[in-house]
Amino acid sequence: MSQNQDTVVKKSRGRPKRFDREAALDKALELFWAHGYEATSLSDLVSATGAKAPTLYAEFESKEGLFRAVMDHYSQKFTAQRDAALRSPGQSVTEAIDNYFRATAACFTDCSKPAGCFFICTSTALAASSGELARTLLQRHQAQEASLKAFLQERLELGELKADTDTTALARYLSCILQGMSVRAREGAIREELDSIIDTMMALWPKLTGVCQAKA
């Protein structure tokens, strides 16, 4: 080996590996989603992300800090996808709700990641001592419901829903359907089973909203 080649090898060996935050969040999300907060240890996270514990602490400060970053990561990656289906231009209110729920069913049953909703799955597995995290997860649930309510209120004001529609109650009902779909997916339900739940919901849609014709 020449002197120049030897110098290049030594420099290469000494160069620190760059921390990939996005990849680490993907791996941590999968672990927390599958096993819950308490059941996922720091050693599990180190093994999955390939980062050393000091690196994770430097980036996220603590296991809880990493979990909070994972919550944001999930919202940006998956919640935003489903919201895009709800808010896609040119849809009637019926089409938007139908597409939103179908996109959610696809997300909940995607075999490439843990089943169900990350927020619902992790909140049900939290210990009583994790009060602050439980409150944060509850806020995420409430944000989803609030987003549905805001959408329904906008369509009410546009005259797409009957004038006396209680958008608060309707958003709460739709949120409960989503939570039930998450539980069923976690129990092993496949996409077709969740679609059948959506079919039933959409059959009831005209009575719930005064919209005369549901999407076929």
Order of alpha helices (4+ residues) and beta strands (2+ residues): alpha-alpha-alpha-alpha-alpha-alpha-alpha-alpha-alpha-alpha-alpha
